[in-house]
Amino acid sequence: MKILRQFIIFFIAIFFCGFGTAITTQANLGTTPISTLPYVFTFMSPLSFGTTTFIINFLFIIGQIFILKKEFKKIDYFQVVTLLFFGYFIDLGMYLAGLFQSDVYILRMVMLVIGSIVLAFGVTLERLADFYLPGEGLVQAISYKYKLAFDKVKVCFDVAQPTLAIIISLIILHNISGLREGTIVSAFIVGPFVGLFSKMFKLKS
């Protein structure tokens, strides 16, 4: 029953993460930091946002294996399956959130903030279920291996990804695509809200 409860919570977490990512992206102020790499690649290929997210996150699983080595559990390979649902929820969320797009800047910023909070709640549910999407799984691996606070590592991870996305965008596209001020705002919202929600659920840092 415990495992079933964890899987149910995790499935709900994937839903919130996917829709949070989509809502933030459809604000047209830049996507969430953890999605900057896959989003940039949508400008370089005919692949959907959900598909590029699957590919990049698969690399995050490889990163976890490299960091944890023998401590990487067999159940953690389940992340590959969850990526299929995550990609689907992102593409579905992109469609639904697109219906609420606005040309008013303040409303777009509100949309971005809401999406970031929704994403943070999804990340917290991942921690509650003790199952992770590859991005948060990599953060958790770093947090565990080097005994660092999860939310602090999350902020650093969310700042590092846009930086890499900008470099790739400039080299290949010769401009900055898909990244704007909203990416920076989201980077400093998700981590702290994960910390806040974690305290509400009495999860350790």
N, CA and C of each residue as an Amber inpcrd file, in Angstrom:
protein
   615
   0.8260000  -1.2150000   0.0000000   0.0000000   0.0000000   0.0000000
   0.8590000   1.2630000   0.0000000   1.9920000   1.1770000   0.6860000
   2.8770000   2.3370000   0.7380000   3.4070000   2.6720000  -0.6570000
   3.8170000   1.6310000  -1.3940000   4.3350000   1.8390000  -2.7450000
   3.2450000   2.4030000  -3.6510000   2.0260000   1.8910000  -3.5140000
   0.9010000   2.3760000  -4.3210000   0.6430000   3.8460000  -4.0310000
   0.6740000   4.2080000  -2.7480000   0.4750000   5.6110000  -2.3490000
   1.5650000   6.4930000  -2.9540000   2.8000000   6.0080000  -2.9360000
   3.9110000   6.7800000  -3.4990000   3.7220000   7.0030000  -4.9930000
   3.2960000   5.9600000  -5.7000000   3.1030000   6.0670000  -7.1370000
   1.9670000   7.0260000  -7.4790000   0.8970000   7.0110000  -6.6830000
  -0.2280000   7.9160000  -6.9210000   0.2140000   9.3590000  -6.7250000
   0.9320000   9.6040000  -5.6300000   1.4310000  10.9590000  -5.3530000
   2.3890000  11.3990000  -6.4530000   3.2370000  10.4750000  -6.8950000
   4.2120000  10.8040000  -7.9330000   3.5350000  11.1330000  -9.2560000
   2.4960000  10.3830000  -9.5910000   1.7710000  10.6480000 -10.8290000
   1.1460000  12.0420000 -10.7880000   0.6050000  12.4160000  -9.6220000
   0.0420000  13.7520000  -9.4430000   1.1470000  14.7960000  -9.5620000
   2.3270000  14.4600000  -9.0220000   3.4710000  15.3630000  -9.0900000
   3.8680000  15.6340000 -10.5430000   3.8840000  14.5730000 -11.3610000
   4.2300000  14.7230000 -12.7780000   3.2430000  15.6590000 -13.4770000
   1.9700000  15.5060000 -13.1210000   0.9360000  16.3620000 -13.6970000
   1.2200000  17.8340000 -13.3810000   1.4770000  18.1320000 -12.1010000
   1.7420000  19.5120000 -11.6980000   3.0290000  20.0440000 -12.3270000
   4.0580000  19.2090000 -12.4020000   5.3160000  19.6360000 -13.0140000
   5.1420000  19.9470000 -14.4930000   4.4100000  19.0740000 -15.1960000
   4.1840000  19.2850000 -16.6170000   3.3790000  20.5380000 -16.8980000
   2.2850000  20.7030000 -16.1470000   1.4360000  21.8690000 -16.3590000
   2.1130000  23.1480000 -15.8670000   2.8690000  23.0670000 -14.7830000
   3.5960000  24.2410000 -14.2970000   4.5950000  24.7280000 -15.3240000
   5.2940000  23.7840000 -15.9330000   6.2600000  24.1130000 -16.9900000
   5.5570000  24.7670000 -18.1780000   4.4270000  24.1960000 -18.5770000
   3.6840000  24.7140000 -19.7340000   3.1200000  26.1110000 -19.4630000
   2.5310000  26.3120000 -18.2940000   1.9540000  27.6170000 -17.9410000
   3.0250000  28.6960000 -17.9760000   4.1780000  28.3830000 -17.3770000
   5.2780000  29.3450000 -17.3610000   5.7520000  29.6610000 -18.7740000
   5.8770000  28.6450000 -19.5990000   6.3540000  28.8310000 -20.9710000
   5.3820000  29.6480000 -21.8090000   4.0920000  29.3980000 -21.6500000
   3.0810000  30.1060000 -22.4370000   2.8760000  31.5460000 -21.9880000
   3.5340000  31.9530000 -20.9270000   3.5110000  33.3660000 -20.5320000
   4.3510000  34.1910000 -21.5060000   5.1600000  33.4820000 -22.3130000
   6.0150000  34.1270000 -23.3220000   7.0080000  35.1210000 -22.7290000
   7.5090000  34.7630000 -21.5450000   8.5500000  35.5720000 -20.9150000
   9.7820000  34.7120000 -20.6540000   9.8320000  33.5750000 -21.3240000
  10.8930000  32.6050000 -21.0960000  10.3310000  31.4320000 -20.3050000
  10.8920000  30.2680000 -20.4880000  10.3890000  29.0860000 -19.8030000
  11.0560000  28.9000000 -18.4440000  10.6680000  27.8620000 -17.7170000
  11.3000000  27.5740000 -16.4250000  12.7530000  27.1910000 -16.6510000
  13.6270000  27.5060000 -15.7000000  15.0530000  27.2200000 -15.8850000
  15.3600000  25.7720000 -16.2410000  14.6820000  24.8250000 -15.5870000
  14.9740000  23.4200000 -15.8330000  14.5180000  22.9820000 -17.2270000
  13.7060000  23.8180000 -17.8870000  13.2110000  23.4810000 -19.2290000
  13.8620000  24.3080000 -20.3250000  14.8340000  25.1360000 -19.9650000
  15.4520000  26.0130000 -20.9610000  16.1770000  25.2250000 -22.0590000
  16.8930000  24.1840000 -21.6660000  17.6250000  23.3920000 -22.6600000
  16.6790000  22.7190000 -23.6590000  15.6810000  21.9590000 -23.1870000
  14.7700000  21.3520000 -24.1690000  13.9930000  22.3840000 -24.9790000
  13.6580000  23.5270000 -24.3560000  12.8930000  24.5380000 -25.0800000
  13.7210000  25.1730000 -26.1920000  14.9980000  25.4220000 -25.9190000
  15.8870000  25.9830000 -26.9380000  15.9970000  25.0370000 -28.1280000
  16.0240000  23.7410000 -27.8460000  16.1570000  22.7620000 -28.9350000
  14.8990000  22.6690000 -29.7920000  13.7630000  23.1700000 -29.2990000
  12.5610000  23.1870000 -30.1440000  12.7220000  24.2020000 -31.2690000
  13.6110000  25.1860000 -31.0690000  13.8650000  26.1860000 -32.1140000
  14.8700000  25.6560000 -33.1420000  15.4740000  24.5240000 -32.8230000
  16.5010000  23.9660000 -33.7030000  16.0280000  22.7050000 -34.4180000
  14.8150000  22.2380000 -34.0830000  14.3220000  20.9960000 -34.6610000
  12.7970000  21.0350000 -34.7650000  12.2080000  20.0780000 -35.4790000
  10.7450000  20.0150000 -35.6040000  10.0900000  19.2820000 -34.4270000
  10.8870000  18.8810000 -33.4450000  10.3800000  18.1210000 -32.3010000
   9.5470000  18.9950000 -31.3690000   8.5620000  18.3790000 -30.7060000
   7.7230000  19.1060000 -29.7530000   8.4990000  19.3620000 -28.4670000
   7.9930000  20.2740000 -27.6600000   8.6020000  20.5990000 -26.3770000
   8.6680000  19.3480000 -25.4950000   7.5930000  18.5540000 -25.5090000
   7.5530000  17.3300000 -24.7090000   8.6200000  16.3340000 -25.1370000
   8.8540000  16.2380000 -26.4470000   9.8430000  15.2900000 -26.9710000
  11.2660000  15.7000000 -26.6170000  11.5870000  16.9790000 -26.7950000
  12.9400000  17.4420000 -26.4500000  13.1680000  17.3440000 -24.9450000
  12.0910000  17.5110000 -24.1630000  12.1940000  17.3620000 -22.7080000
  12.5760000  15.9270000 -22.3560000  11.9820000  14.9670000 -23.0590000
  12.3110000  13.5590000 -22.8340000  13.7970000  13.3120000 -23.0980000
  14.3080000  13.8340000 -24.1850000  15.7000000  13.5870000 -24.5770000
  16.6770000  14.1830000 -23.5630000  16.4710000  15.4470000 -23.2040000
  17.3800000  16.1080000 -22.2560000  17.3210000  15.4510000 -20.8870000
  16.1130000  15.0950000 -20.4470000  15.9720000  14.4780000 -19.1320000
  16.5890000  13.0850000 -19.0860000  16.6370000  12.4160000 -20.2140000
  17.3010000  11.1180000 -20.2600000  18.7860000  11.2860000 -19.9250000
  19.3630000  12.4000000 -20.3670000  20.7600000  12.6910000 -20.0520000
  20.9380000  12.9470000 -18.5640000  19.8960000  13.5140000 -17.9220000
  19.9560000  13.7390000 -16.4760000  20.0100000  12.4090000 -15.7210000
  19.3530000  11.3860000 -16.2590000  19.3980000  10.0590000 -15.6330000
  20.8250000   9.5150000 -15.6860000  21.4740000   9.7160000 -16.8210000
  22.8660000   9.2850000 -16.9600000  23.7350000  10.0210000 -15.9310000
  23.4210000  11.3090000 -15.6990000  24.1550000  12.0890000 -14.7090000
  23.9960000  11.5120000 -13.3100000  22.7910000  11.0690000 -12.9840000
  22.5380000  10.4550000 -11.6710000  23.3570000   9.1840000 -11.4990000
  23.4060000   8.3830000 -12.5560000  24.1680000   7.1290000 -12.5060000
  25.6480000   7.4250000 -12.2720000  26.1380000   8.4640000 -12.9210000
  27.5500000   8.8510000 -12.7840000  27.8460000   9.3090000 -11.3540000
  26.9260000  10.0560000 -10.7400000  27.1440000  10.5850000  -9.3910000
  26.9510000   9.5150000  -8.3120000  25.8640000   8.7540000  -8.4230000
  25.5260000   7.7830000  -7.3810000  26.2280000   6.4360000  -7.5470000
  26.6000000   6.1080000  -8.7700000  27.2540000   4.8310000  -9.0680000
  26.4410000   3.6590000  -8.5060000  26.9980000   2.8680000  -7.5860000
  26.3210000   1.6910000  -7.0630000  25.0910000   2.0380000  -6.2250000
  25.0040000   3.2910000  -5.7880000  23.8610000   3.7100000  -4.9700000
  22.6400000   4.0580000  -5.8240000  22.8030000   4.0660000  -7.1230000
  21.6770000   4.2830000  -8.0330000  20.8260000   3.0180000  -8.0220000
  19.5860000   3.1330000  -7.5370000  18.7240000   1.9690000  -7.3640000
  18.0650000   1.5460000  -8.6840000  17.7340000   0.2750000  -8.7780000
  17.0810000  -0.2410000  -9.9800000  15.7400000   0.4530000 -10.2220000
  15.0350000   0.7720000  -9.1150000  13.7290000   1.4270000  -9.2400000
  13.8670000   2.7920000  -9.8880000  15.0710000   3.3920000  -9.7790000
  15.2930000   4.7240000 -10.3500000  15.2400000   4.7230000 -11.8730000
  15.3940000   3.5450000 -12.4770000  15.2670000   3.4500000 -13.9360000
  13.8240000   3.6960000 -14.3740000  12.9180000   3.6480000 -13.4010000
  11.5060000   3.9200000 -13.6740000  11.3130000   5.3540000 -14.1820000
  12.3020000   6.2030000 -13.9220000  12.2440000   7.5860000 -14.3840000
  12.0630000   7.6710000 -15.9030000  12.6030000   6.6970000 -16.6090000
  12.4810000   6.6910000 -18.0730000  11.0120000   6.6090000 -18.4770000
  10.2550000   5.7550000 -17.7710000   8.8330000   5.6040000 -18.0500000
   8.0790000   6.8810000 -17.7090000   8.4200000   7.4800000 -16.5680000
   7.7090000   8.6920000 -16.1400000   7.9210000   9.8440000 -17.1120000
   9.0500000   9.8260000 -17.8210000   9.3260000  10.8790000 -18.7960000
   8.2830000  10.9090000 -19.9060000   7.7480000   9.7420000 -20.2420000
   6.7230000   9.6810000 -21.2830000   5.4820000  10.4580000 -20.8460000
   5.0770000  10.2770000 -19.5840000   3.9260000  11.0020000 -19.0520000
   4.2450000  12.4940000 -18.9210000   5.4610000  12.7910000 -18.4600000
   5.8650000  14.1860000 -18.2790000   5.8190000  14.9320000 -19.6070000
   6.3620000  14.3180000 -20.6470000   6.3510000  14.9370000 -21.9760000
   4.9350000  15.1640000 -22.4670000   4.0580000  14.1850000 -22.2070000
   2.6600000  14.3160000 -22.6280000   1.9700000  15.4630000 -21.8980000
   2.1710000  15.5480000 -20.5790000   1.5370000  16.6110000 -19.7960000
   2.0500000  17.9970000 -20.1960000   3.3080000  18.0700000 -20.6030000
   3.8450000  19.3520000 -21.0680000   3.1440000  19.7680000 -22.3580000
   3.0590000  18.8540000 -23.3180000   2.4210000  19.1790000 -24.5980000
   0.9310000  19.5000000 -24.4110000   0.2570000  18.7450000 -23.5280000
  -1.1540000  19.0210000 -23.2390000  -1.2940000  20.3690000 -22.5460000
  -0.4110000  20.6220000 -21.5950000  -0.4400000  21.8940000 -20.8740000
  -0.1450000  23.0740000 -21.7720000   0.7530000  22.8880000 -22.7370000
   1.0740000  23.9620000 -23.6810000  -0.1720000  24.3500000 -24.4660000
  -0.9640000  23.3540000 -24.8460000  -2.1910000  23.6210000 -25.6040000
  -3.2100000  24.3670000 -24.7350000  -3.4610000  23.8520000 -23.5300000
  -4.4780000  24.4390000 -22.6560000  -4.0600000  25.8250000 -22.1570000
  -2.8050000  25.9730000 -21.7380000  -2.3260000  27.2670000 -21.2430000
  -2.3040000  28.3060000 -22.3550000  -2.1320000  27.8270000 -23.5930000
  -2.1190000  28.7420000 -24.7370000  -3.4410000  29.4600000 -24.9210000
  -4.5030000  28.8890000 -24.3920000  -5.8290000  29.5090000 -24.4920000
  -5.9550000  30.7350000 -23.5960000  -5.0160000  30.8860000 -22.6600000
  -5.0850000  31.9900000 -21.6960000  -3.9580000  33.0040000 -21.8760000
  -3.2970000  32.9470000 -23.0250000  -2.2220000  33.8940000 -23.2860000
  -2.7670000  35.3260000 -23.3680000  -1.9270000  36.2690000 -22.9650000
  -2.3240000  37.6790000 -22.9710000  -1.1850000  38.5420000 -23.5140000
  -1.5640000  39.6890000 -24.0720000  -0.5640000  40.6370000 -24.5450000
  -0.1970000  41.6460000 -23.4570000  -0.9270000  41.5990000 -22.3350000
  -0.6690000  42.5150000 -21.2170000   0.4910000  41.9780000 -20.3920000
   1.5530000  42.7530000 -20.2800000   2.7880000  42.2790000 -19.6430000
   2.5650000  41.8110000 -18.2120000   1.8450000  42.5820000 -17.4210000
   1.6470000  42.2390000 -16.0130000   0.8940000  40.9190000 -15.8770000
  -0.0580000  40.6630000 -16.7740000  -0.8090000  39.4080000 -16.7330000
   0.0890000  38.2420000 -17.1430000   0.9900000  38.4910000 -18.0570000
   1.9420000  37.4570000 -18.4640000   2.8840000  37.1250000 -17.3150000
   3.3010000  38.1550000 -16.5630000   4.1810000  37.9220000 -15.4250000
   3.4480000  37.1570000 -14.3260000   2.1610000  37.4790000 -14.1270000
   1.3470000  36.7470000 -13.1470000   1.2440000  35.2820000 -13.5710000
   1.0440000  35.0560000 -14.8570000   0.9570000  33.6980000 -15.3890000
   2.2530000  32.9400000 -15.1420000   3.3740000  33.6160000 -15.3320000
   4.6750000  33.0130000 -15.1170000   4.8770000  32.6370000 -13.6560000
   4.4970000  33.5360000 -12.7600000   4.6420000  33.2800000 -11.3220000
   3.7690000  32.1010000 -10.9020000   2.5220000  32.0840000 -11.3920000
   1.6080000  30.9740000 -11.0710000   2.1850000  29.6490000 -11.5610000
   2.6910000  29.6500000 -12.7970000   3.2840000  28.4360000 -13.3500000
   4.4800000  27.9610000 -12.5300000   5.2970000  28.9020000 -12.0640000
   6.4760000  28.5490000 -11.2680000   6.0730000  27.9420000  -9.9260000
   5.0180000  28.4840000  -9.3250000   4.5350000  27.9620000  -8.0410000
   3.9280000  26.5750000  -8.2260000   3.1790000  26.4050000  -9.3160000
   2.6010000  25.0880000  -9.6260000   3.7230000  24.0680000  -9.8030000
   4.7770000  24.4610000 -10.5100000   5.9230000  23.5770000 -10.7080000
   6.5820000  23.2390000  -9.3770000   6.7590000  24.2410000  -8.5210000
   7.3740000  24.0260000  -7.2080000   6.5670000  23.0360000  -6.3760000
   5.2340000  23.1370000  -6.4760000   4.3700000  22.2140000  -5.7460000
   4.5600000  20.7920000  -6.2760000   4.6790000  20.6620000  -7.5940000
   4.9140000  19.3550000  -8.1980000   6.2360000  18.7610000  -7.7470000
   7.2720000  19.5860000  -7.6840000   8.5880000  19.1260000  -7.2310000
   8.5080000  18.6450000  -5.7820000   7.7580000  19.3760000  -4.9530000
   7.5910000  18.9890000  -3.5500000   6.8700000  17.6550000  -3.4270000
   5.8720000  17.4310000  -4.2680000   5.1620000  16.1540000  -4.2540000
   6.1020000  15.0160000  -4.6640000   7.0400000  15.3090000  -5.5520000
   8.0460000  14.3120000  -5.9070000   8.8380000  13.9140000  -4.6770000
   9.2200000  14.9060000  -3.8850000   9.9740000  14.6320000  -2.6600000
   9.1320000  13.8390000  -1.6750000   7.8530000  14.1630000  -1.6020000
   6.9400000  13.4630000  -0.6980000   6.7990000  11.9980000  -1.1120000
   6.7310000  11.7580000  -2.4190000   6.6000000  10.3920000  -2.9340000
   7.9320000   9.6480000  -2.8980000   9.0280000  10.4190000  -2.7950000
  10.3830000   9.8680000  -2.8290000  10.6820000   9.2140000  -4.1750000
  10.0270000   9.7230000  -5.2120000  10.3350000   9.3790000  -6.5990000
  10.5480000  10.7050000  -7.3200000  11.4270000  10.7190000  -8.3060000
  11.7600000  11.9870000  -8.9360000  11.7850000  11.9010000 -10.4590000
  11.3910000  13.0100000 -11.0720000  11.6790000  13.1840000 -12.4870000
  13.1930000  13.3820000 -12.5810000  13.8040000  13.0910000 -13.7200000
  15.2620000  13.1320000 -13.8270000  15.9220000  14.4420000 -13.3920000
  15.2870000  15.5820000 -13.6800000  15.8730000  16.8580000 -13.2770000
  16.0140000  16.9550000 -11.7790000  14.8950000  16.7160000 -11.0620000
  14.9230000  16.7620000  -9.6120000  15.7090000  15.5730000  -9.0530000
  15.7030000  14.4620000  -9.8170000  16.4790000  13.2980000  -9.4000000
  17.9660000  13.6190000  -9.3720000  18.4150000  14.3950000 -10.3480000
  19.8140000  14.8050000 -10.3950000  20.1270000  15.7590000  -9.2450000
  19.1830000  16.6780000  -8.9630000  19.3490000  17.5980000  -7.8290000
  19.4220000  16.8060000  -6.5260000  18.5260000  15.8260000  -6.3760000
  18.4980000  14.9940000  -5.1740000  19.7930000  14.1960000  -5.0420000
  20.3120000  13.7020000  -6.1520000  21.5580000  12.9330000  -6.1360000
  22.7160000  13.8040000  -5.6440000  22.7890000  15.0400000  -6.1450000
  23.8390000  15.9730000  -5.7270000  23.6620000  16.3340000  -4.2590000
  22.3970000  16.5990000  -3.8680000  22.0870000  16.9470000  -2.4800000
  22.4940000  15.8330000  -1.5260000  22.1620000  14.5890000  -1.9010000
  22.4620000  13.4320000  -1.0550000  23.9650000  13.1380000  -1.0040000
  24.5910000  13.1300000  -2.1760000  25.9940000  12.7420000  -2.2640000
  26.9120000  13.7300000  -1.5540000  26.5840000  15.0240000  -1.6650000
  27.4700000  16.0390000  -1.1040000  26.8900000  16.7240000   0.1240000
  25.7760000  16.1430000   0.6540000  25.1500000  16.6170000   1.9010000
  24.8300000  18.1200000   1.8480000  24.1100000  18.5130000   0.8010000
  23.6960000  19.9050000   0.6080000  22.1800000  19.9910000   0.6630000
  21.6360000  21.1450000   1.0810000  20.1900000  21.3400000   1.1560000
  19.5770000  21.2440000  -0.2330000  18.5030000  20.4840000  -0.3540000
  17.8610000  20.2460000  -1.6500000  17.4720000  21.5490000  -2.3310000
  16.7840000  22.4610000  -1.5810000  16.3030000  23.6880000  -2.2100000
  17.4430000  24.5910000  -2.6580000  18.5840000  24.5390000  -1.9560000
  19.7340000  25.3600000  -2.3490000  20.3500000  24.8130000  -3.6350000
  20.4670000  23.4910000  -3.7160000  20.9960000  22.8720000  -4.9350000
  20.0550000  23.1430000  -6.0990000  18.7510000  23.1320000  -5.8190000
  17.7340000  23.3800000  -6.8390000  17.9130000  24.7650000  -7.4530000
  18.1790000  25.7710000  -6.6230000  18.3850000  27.1390000  -7.1210000
  19.6160000  27.1850000  -8.0210000  20.7110000  26.5740000  -7.5840000
  21.9470000  26.5750000  -8.3780000  21.7450000  25.8530000  -9.7130000
  21.0380000  24.7410000  -9.6590000  20.7550000  23.9530000 -10.8530000
  19.9080000  24.7490000 -11.8290000  18.9340000  25.4880000 -11.2820000
  18.0260000  26.2710000 -12.1100000  18.6980000  27.5100000 -12.7050000
  19.7930000  27.9470000 -12.1110000  20.5360000  29.0840000 -12.6590000
  21.5410000  28.5990000 -13.7080000  22.1110000  27.4170000 -13.4760000
  23.1330000  26.8790000 -14.3790000  22.5600000  26.4960000 -15.7420000
  21.3460000  25.9500000 -15.7490000  20.7720000  25.4830000 -17.0140000
  20.5100000  26.6010000 -18.0260000  19.9060000  27.7180000 -17.6000000
  19.7090000  28.8090000 -18.5640000  21.0300000  29.3320000 -19.1200000
  22.0530000  29.3320000 -18.2680000  23.3650000  29.7910000 -18.7150000
  23.8630000  28.9240000 -19.8700000  23.7430000  27.6100000 -19.7150000
  24.1530000  26.6860000 -20.7710000  23.2670000  26.8370000 -21.9980000
  21.9530000  27.0410000 -21.7660000  21.0170000  27.2070000 -22.8810000
  21.3510000  28.4600000 -23.6940000  21.7300000  29.5220000 -23.0140000
  22.1000000  30.7700000 -23.6900000  23.3300000  30.5520000 -24.5690000
  24.3200000  29.8450000 -24.0290000  25.5470000  29.5820000 -24.7760000
  25.2530000  28.7840000 -26.0440000  24.4420000  27.7170000 -25.8920000
  24.0830000  26.8870000 -27.0460000  23.2790000  27.6880000 -28.0630000
  22.3450000  28.5090000 -27.5720000  21.5090000  29.3140000 -28.4460000
  22.3480000  30.3070000 -29.2560000  23.3110000  30.9380000 -28.5980000
  24.1630000  31.9120000 -29.2760000  25.0620000  31.2410000 -30.3160000
  25.5750000  30.0750000 -29.9840000  26.4820000  29.3680000 -30.8940000
  25.7530000  28.8430000 -32.1300000  24.5750000  28.2420000 -31.9290000
  23.8630000  27.5980000 -33.0270000  22.8800000  28.5300000 -33.7400000
  22.1010000  29.2980000 -32.9520000  21.0750000  30.1620000 -33.5430000
  21.5480000  31.6010000 -33.7420000  22.6790000  31.9320000 -33.1280000
  23.2510000  33.2790000 -33.2090000  22.3460000  34.3410000 -32.5690000
  21.4690000  33.8990000 -31.6860000  20.6450000  34.8170000 -30.8870000
  20.1530000  34.0520000 -29.6670000  19.5200000  34.7640000 -28.7460000
  18.9850000  34.1180000 -27.5520000  17.5110000  33.8290000 -27.7810000
  17.1730000  32.5530000 -27.8990000  15.7940000  32.1520000 -28.1750000
  15.1910000  31.4030000 -26.9780000  13.9510000  31.7730000 -26.6260000
  13.2260000  31.0630000 -25.5820000  13.5980000  31.4220000 -24.1660000
  14.5530000  32.3140000 -23.9920000  14.9690000  32.7320000 -22.6550000
  14.7820000  34.2420000 -22.5240000  14.0820000  34.6160000 -21.4530000
  13.8630000  36.0360000 -21.2030000  13.9270000  36.3000000 -19.7120000
  13.4680000  37.4660000 -19.3050000  13.5150000  37.8200000 -17.8890000
  12.7100000  36.8710000 -17.0160000  11.6800000  36.2800000 -17.6140000
  10.8490000  35.3490000 -16.8490000  11.6210000  34.1140000 -16.4070000
  12.6130000  33.7250000 -17.1820000  13.4450000  32.5740000 -16.8230000
  14.2000000  32.8560000 -15.5300000  14.7070000  34.0890000 -15.4220000
  15.4450000  34.4810000 -14.2240000  14.5030000  34.5630000 -13.0290000
  13.3250000  35.1470000 -13.2440000  12.3320000  35.2560000 -12.1660000
  11.9480000  33.8760000 -11.6610000  11.7010000  32.9660000 -12.5780000
  11.3070000  31.6070000 -12.2140000  12.4160000  30.8930000 -11.4550000
  13.6640000  31.1610000 -11.8370000  14.8070000  30.5210000 -11.1830000
  14.8410000  30.8220000  -9.6920000  14.4050000  32.0270000  -9.3260000
  14.4470000  32.4250000  -7.9230000  13.1010000  32.2640000  -7.2160000
  12.1260000  31.6750000  -7.9170000  10.8200000  31.4020000  -7.3020000
  10.6850000  29.9240000  -6.9550000  11.0420000  29.0610000  -7.8990000
  10.8160000  27.6220000  -7.7280000  11.5360000  27.0630000  -6.5080000
  12.8390000  27.3070000  -6.3900000  13.6200000  26.7800000  -5.2670000
  13.0640000  27.1710000  -3.9010000  12.8660000  28.4840000  -3.6460000
  12.3130000  28.9050000  -2.3580000  10.9230000  28.3390000  -2.0770000
  10.0750000  28.2320000  -3.0990000   8.7400000  27.6800000  -2.8770000
   8.8040000  26.1700000  -2.6140000   9.7960000  25.5080000  -3.2020000
  10.0020000  24.0930000  -2.8750000  10.3520000  23.9820000  -1.3950000
  11.2000000  24.8980000  -0.9300000  11.5540000  24.9150000   0.4850000
  10.3510000  25.1750000   1.3710000   9.4900000  26.1120000   0.9510000
   8.2890000  26.4530000   1.7210000   7.3250000  25.2830000   1.7680000
   7.0260000  24.7090000   0.6050000   6.1020000  23.5680000   0.5560000
   6.6760000  22.3640000   1.2980000   8.0010000  22.1980000   1.2480000
   8.6380000  21.0830000   1.9500000   8.4460000  21.2070000   3.4500000
   8.5250000  22.4290000   3.9470000   8.2920000  22.6620000   5.3800000
   6.8360000  22.3720000   5.7370000   5.9110000  22.7190000   4.8330000
   4.4930000  22.4510000   5.0720000   4.2420000  20.9490000   5.1790000
   4.9610000  20.1690000   4.3640000   4.8120000  18.7070000   4.3960000
   5.7900000  18.0510000   5.3710000   6.5600000  18.9270000   6.0880000
   7.5220000  18.4680000   7.0900000   8.5780000  17.5470000   6.4770000
   9.0740000  17.9630000   5.3110000  10.1440000  17.2370000   4.6450000
  11.4800000  17.8650000   5.0170000  12.5020000  17.0770000   5.1230000
  13.8200000  17.5860000   5.4670000  14.4180000  18.3440000   4.2910000
  15.2420000  19.3460000   4.6000000  15.9190000  20.1260000   3.5460000
  16.9570000  19.2830000   2.8530000
